[in-house]
Amino acid sequence: MNRVVVVGAGVLGACVTYHLARAGAHVILLEQAPGPAAGTSGATFAADVTHLKTPYAYYRLNRQGSEGHLRLAEELGGPGWRHPVPLVQWADSEDGQRALREKAARAREWGHDCRLAPAAALRDLAPAVDPAACPADEVVVHGGGAWFDAPRFVRALLAAAARRGTVETHYGTAVTGLTRDGKHAGALVTGVRTGTRTWHADAVVNCAGPGADRLADLAGVRLPLRRVPGLIATSGPLPDRPLTAILSVPGLDLRPTADGGVLALSWEIDARLRGAVDGLPRELHRRARELVPAVARARITDARIGIRPVPLDGLPLVGAVPEAPGLYHLVSHSGVTLAPVLGRLAAREITGGRPLPELADYRPGRPVADAVHDENLRAMNHHGAKSQAEV
């Protein structure tokens, strides 16, 4: 496998590019945006929520991705993109608290660092949080948590790929078609067209994120995914003490930022993005300052909507399908956490030419059930549906 076209310069595209370059492939990376991580990878909460993933096999895959970030940090060196902090949860009802305790017990059984703590522990874990904002008597604390600076991660991967192999990077370059070795069903994909230029390759890797199904359509392939919008709002640095934990609480998720601000997301607010979005960043800001009072003195510095590519059953789509050999798909909802493991395994399959058993459950051509396997994604869908019903 000498020449590979990778479409998409987000976390998955960057990670598979890095591993392909390490394996000796000549990689042509095409991105329609003017720079890397300009799409979903630059508009995501980007926190490690491995402990919430189900079923167990998918939890293990996420754990491999989480551990892969540590290995990549050692390999790549330079400024870090992974920021270790605890993740703290609580609920606002007894039923909710009971569910959190049950999930915490399961996480411990699976070997995850997880414990129950009295609500007073917030003073040490996250002193920026208003203690009165927590209605529960106890909180769930996940050790080994982290949030990721996804754009920095992408830049580090691409810089390392360029040092270790032959990588051509072309931004502002949209794929408009695919080339094949015939017009019959199952004809091999041999390259891509971008306006007036054709790029020939031994394989094409579809890392186009929310546009992955459109790229697949060019080969007559249907990818079972939907596009789900998500709003994030970022504040400037907090004037007093920074937030020192990731918070996942009713109606809101918060995490620190590199400059001492906070990044906020709410599944309930995301469900309202189908209508007018005016005022929704301010609503996120209001919820954040109710939890962290210092946010009231830090203005919103950025608010953007990212489009999440969400496979219908919540599990990644990895590999080719018989209708279009040569076109390898790499799509996932939890792309930032999973990129290290999926990028490494995908590169091995592409360069080695043999399927790996680790990816057998995630093939794009599998029967996709109506039920979502990932419990965390089911919770997102539930909160979104509840919010829509209340509007």
C-alpha positions in Angstrom: 0.0 0.0 0.0 2.0 2.9 -1.3 -0.4 5.8 -1.9 -3.4 6.7 0.2 -5.9 9.6 0.0 -7.3 10.7 3.4 -10.4 12.9 3.2 -10.9 15.0 6.3 -8.3 16.7 8.6 -10.1 16.2 11.9 -9.0 14.0 14.7 -9.7 10.7 12.9 -8.1 11.9 9.6 -5.1 13.3 11.4 -4.6 10.1 13.5 -4.9 7.7 10.5 -2.6 10.0 8.5 0.1 9.8 11.2 -0.1 6.0 11.5 -0.1 5.6 7.7 2.9 7.8 7.3 4.7 5.8 10.0 4.0 2.7 8.1 5.6 4.1 5.0 2.6 5.1 2.9 2.6 8.3 0.8 -0.5 10.1 2.2 -2.5 12.8 0.5 -4.7 14.6 3.0 -7.6 16.6 1.6 -9.7 19.0 3.7 -12.4 21.3 2.3 -12.0 23.8 5.1 -9.1 26.3 5.1 -7.3 24.5 7.9 -7.1 21.5 10.2 -9.7 20.7 12.9 -12.0 23.4 11.4 -15.2 21.2 11.6 -16.5 19.0 14.4 -13.1 18.5 15.9 -12.9 22.2 16.7 -16.4 22.5 18.1 -16.7 19.6 20.5 -16.7 19.1 24.3 -13.7 16.8 23.9 -13.8 15.1 27.3 -12.9 11.5 28.1 -16.1 9.8 29.2 -14.9 6.2 28.8 -16.7 5.3 32.0 -20.1 6.0 30.5 -19.6 3.8 27.4 -21.5 0.6 26.9 -21.5 -2.3 26.1 -18.4 -3.7 27.7 -16.6 -4.2 24.4 -17.2 -0.6 23.4 -16.0 0.5 26.9 -12.8 -1.4 26.2 -12.3 0.2 22.8 -12.8 3.6 24.4 -10.3 2.7 27.2 -7.8 1.7 24.5 -8.3 5.1 22.9 -7.9 6.9 26.2 -4.7 5.0 26.9 -3.5 5.6 23.4 -3.5 9.3 24.1 -0.8 8.7 26.7 1.3 6.7 24.3 1.0 9.3 21.6 2.0 12.1 24.0 5.2 10.2 24.7 5.8 9.6 20.9 5.1 13.1 19.7 6.4 15.2 22.6 5.8 19.0 22.5 2.9 20.9 24.1 0.4 18.5 25.6 -3.3 18.3 24.4 -4.5 16.0 27.2 -5.4 17.7 30.5 -6.0 15.3 33.4 -8.7 16.3 35.8 -11.4 14.4 37.8 -14.9 14.1 36.4 -17.7 14.8 38.9 -21.3 13.8 38.5 -24.5 14.3 40.6 -28.2 14.0 39.9 -31.2 16.1 41.1 -33.4 13.2 42.2 -33.2 10.1 44.2 -33.8 8.0 41.1 -31.1 9.8 39.3 -28.7 9.4 42.2 -29.5 5.7 42.4 -28.8 5.3 38.6 -25.4 7.1 39.1 -24.5 4.8 42.0 -25.3 1.7 39.8 -23.2 3.0 36.9 -20.4 3.8 39.3 -20.5 0.2 40.6 -20.4 -1.1 37.1 -17.5 1.1 36.2 -15.5 -0.2 39.2 -16.3 -3.8 38.2 -14.8 -3.0 34.8 -11.7 -1.7 36.4 -12.4 2.0 36.2 -11.2 4.5 38.8 -14.5 5.6 40.3 -15.7 6.4 43.8 -18.6 7.9 45.8 -17.8 11.0 47.9 -19.8 13.3 50.1 -21.0 16.5 48.4 -18.6 18.5 50.7 -15.7 17.0 48.7 -16.5 19.5 46.0 -14.7 22.1 48.1 -11.5 20.3 47.3 -12.3 18.8 43.9 -13.7 22.0 42.4 -13.6 25.0 44.7 -14.9 27.2 42.0 -18.3 25.5 42.2 -21.0 26.9 44.4 -21.7 24.2 46.9 -25.4 25.2 47.0 -25.7 24.3 43.3 -25.4 20.6 44.2 -28.7 19.3 45.7 -27.3 15.8 46.3 -25.7 14.5 49.5 -23.0 12.6 47.5 -21.2 12.9 44.2 -19.6 10.4 41.9 -15.9 11.1 41.2 -14.2 9.5 38.2 -10.4 9.6 38.6 -8.2 9.3 35.5 -10.5 11.7 33.6 -9.2 14.3 31.1 -10.3 16.9 28.6 -8.6 17.3 25.3 -7.5 20.3 23.2 -8.5 18.7 20.0 -7.1 21.3 17.6 -3.7 21.1 19.3 -3.9 17.3 19.1 -4.6 17.4 15.3 -1.8 19.9 14.7 0.6 17.7 16.7 -0.3 14.6 14.7 0.0 16.2 11.3 3.4 17.8 12.2 4.7 14.4 13.4 3.3 12.7 10.3 5.1 15.2 8.0 8.4 14.5 9.9 8.0 10.7 9.7 6.8 10.2 6.2 5.6 11.6 2.9 2.5 13.7 3.5 0.9 16.1 1.1 -1.7 18.4 2.8 -4.3 20.3 0.8 -6.7 22.6 2.5 -9.7 24.3 0.8 -10.0 21.2 -1.4 -13.4 19.6 -1.6 -13.9 16.1 -3.0 -16.4 16.2 -5.9 -16.2 12.6 -7.2 -14.5 9.2 -7.0 -12.7 7.4 -9.7 -13.2 3.6 -10.1 -11.8 0.8 -12.3 -15.2 0.2 -13.9 -18.9 0.9 -13.8 -20.0 -2.5 -12.5 -21.1 -3.2 -8.9 -18.1 -3.7 -6.7 -15.8 -1.7 -8.9 -12.6 -0.7 -7.1 -12.3 2.9 -5.9 -9.0 4.2 -7.3 -9.0 7.8 -6.3 -10.8 11.1 -5.9 -11.7 14.1 -8.0 -11.4 17.6 -6.6 -12.6 20.2 -9.1 -10.2 20.1 -12.0 -7.7 17.6 -10.4 -7.8 13.9 -10.0 -5.8 12.1 -7.2 -5.1 8.4 -7.8 -4.5 6.1 -4.9 -4.4 2.6 -3.7 -7.0 3.4 -1.1 -9.2 6.3 -0.1 -10.0 6.8 3.6 -13.3 8.5 4.4 -12.8 10.6 7.5 -15.2 13.4 6.5 -17.1 13.4 9.8 -20.7 14.7 9.3 -20.0 14.7 5.5 -19.0 11.0 5.5 -22.3 9.8 4.2 -22.2 12.2 1.3 -18.7 11.0 0.3 -20.0 7.4 0.6 -23.0 8.3 -1.6 -20.5 9.1 -4.5 -19.7 5.3 -4.5 -23.3 4.3 -4.1 -22.8 3.3 -0.4 -25.2 4.2 2.3 -23.7 4.9 5.7 -26.1 4.5 8.6 -25.5 7.8 10.4 -27.3 11.0 11.3 -26.0 14.6 11.8 -26.6 15.9 15.3 -25.9 19.6 16.1 -24.2 20.6 19.3 -23.5 24.0 20.7 -20.5 24.9 22.8 -19.9 28.2 24.5 -16.5 29.2 25.9 -15.8 31.9 28.5 -12.7 34.0 29.1 -10.5 33.3 32.1 -12.3 33.2 35.4 -11.2 36.1 37.5 -10.6 34.1 40.7 -9.7 30.5 40.8 -10.1 28.2 37.7 -12.4 25.2 37.3 -10.4 22.1 38.3 -12.8 19.3 37.3 -15.1 18.3 34.5 -18.7 18.5 35.7 -21.5 16.4 34.2 -24.7 17.5 36.1 -28.4 17.8 35.2 -28.8 20.1 32.3 -25.1 21.1 31.9 -21.6 19.8 31.2 -18.6 22.1 32.0 -14.9 21.6 31.6 -11.9 23.9 32.0 -10.1 25.5 29.1 -6.4 26.0 28.6 -6.5 29.7 29.5 -8.5 29.3 32.7 -12.0 29.7 31.3 -14.8 27.2 31.0 -16.4 25.4 28.1 -20.1 24.6 28.4 -22.5 22.2 26.7 -26.1 21.1 27.3 -27.9 18.3 25.6 -31.2 20.0 26.6 -30.1 23.2 24.7 -28.8 21.2 21.8 -32.3 19.8 21.2 -33.5 23.3 20.6 -30.9 24.0 17.8 -33.4 22.9 15.2 -35.2 26.2 15.7 -33.8 29.7 16.3 -30.4 29.7 18.0 -30.5 33.4 19.1 -30.0 33.6 22.9 -28.9 29.9 23.3 -25.2 30.8 24.0 -26.4 33.2 26.7 -28.6 30.5 28.1 -25.5 28.2 28.4 -23.6 31.1 30.0 -26.5 31.6 32.5 -26.5 27.9 33.5 -22.7 27.9 33.8 -22.7 30.8 36.2 -25.3 29.2 38.4 -22.9 26.4 38.9 -19.6 28.4 38.9 -20.4 32.0 40.1 -17.2 33.5 38.7 -18.4 32.8 35.2 -20.7 35.9 35.7 -17.5 38.0 35.5 -16.1 36.2 32.4 -17.7 37.0 29.1 -18.4 34.5 26.3 -15.4 34.6 24.0 -16.6 31.9 21.5 -19.8 30.1 20.7 -20.1 27.6 17.8 -22.2 24.7 16.6 -20.5 21.5 15.7 -22.2 18.8 13.7 -21.7 15.4 15.2 -21.6 12.4 12.9 -23.6 9.8 14.9 -24.0 6.2 13.6 -27.5 5.0 14.1 -26.6 2.4 16.7 -24.0 4.6 18.4 -21.0 2.5 17.4 -18.2 3.4 15.0 -18.2 2.7 11.3 -14.8 1.3 10.3 -13.8 -0.4 7.1 -14.8 -0.9 3.5 -18.0 -2.5 2.0 -18.1 -5.0 -0.9 -20.0 -2.5 -3.1 -17.0 -0.1 -3.1 -13.7 -1.8 -2.3 -10.9 0.7 -1.9 -13.0 3.2 0.0 -12.3 2.8 3.7 -14.7 4.5 6.1 -13.7 5.8 9.5 -16.6 7.5 11.3 -17.4 7.8 15.0 -19.3 9.9 17.5 -16.6 9.8 20.2 -13.9 10.6 17.7 -11.5 12.5 20.0 -11.2 9.7 22.6 -11.2 6.9 20.0 -8.8 8.5 17.4 -5.6 6.9 18.8 -7.0 3.3 18.7 -9.1 3.6 15.5 -6.4 5.5 13.6 -3.8 2.9 14.5 -6.0 -0.1 13.7 -7.3 1.4 10.5 -3.8 2.1 9.3 -2.8 -1.5 10.0 -5.7 -2.8 8.0 -5.2 -0.4 5.1 -1.4 -1.1 4.8 -1.6 -4.8 5.7 -4.6 -5.7 3.5 -6.1 -8.0 6.1 -9.1 -7.4 8.4 -8.4 -7.2 12.1 -10.7 -9.0 14.6 -10.6 -6.0 16.9 -12.7 -4.1 14.4 -15.1 -6.9 13.4 -18.1 -5.4 15.3 -17.8 -2.0 13.7 -18.0 -2.7 10.0 -20.2 -0.3 8.0 -22.1 -3.1 6.3 -23.3 -4.7 9.6 -27.0 -4.9 10.3 -27.8 -1.7 12.3 -30.5 -2.2 14.9 -32.9 0.5 15.9 -31.6 0.4 19.5 -28.6 2.5 20.4 -26.0 0.4 22.1 -24.0 3.2 23.7 -25.7 4.1 27.0 -24.3 7.6 27.0 -25.7 8.3 23.6 -29.1 7.0 24.7 -29.0 9.5 27.5 -28.2 12.3 25.1 -31.2 11.2 22.9 -33.5 11.0 26.0 -32.6 14.5 27.3 -33.0 15.9 23.8 -36.4 14.4 23.3 -37.5 15.6 26.8 -36.3 19.1 26.0 -38.2 19.2 22.7 -41.4 18.0 24.4 -41.1 20.9 26.9 -40.6 23.6 24.2 
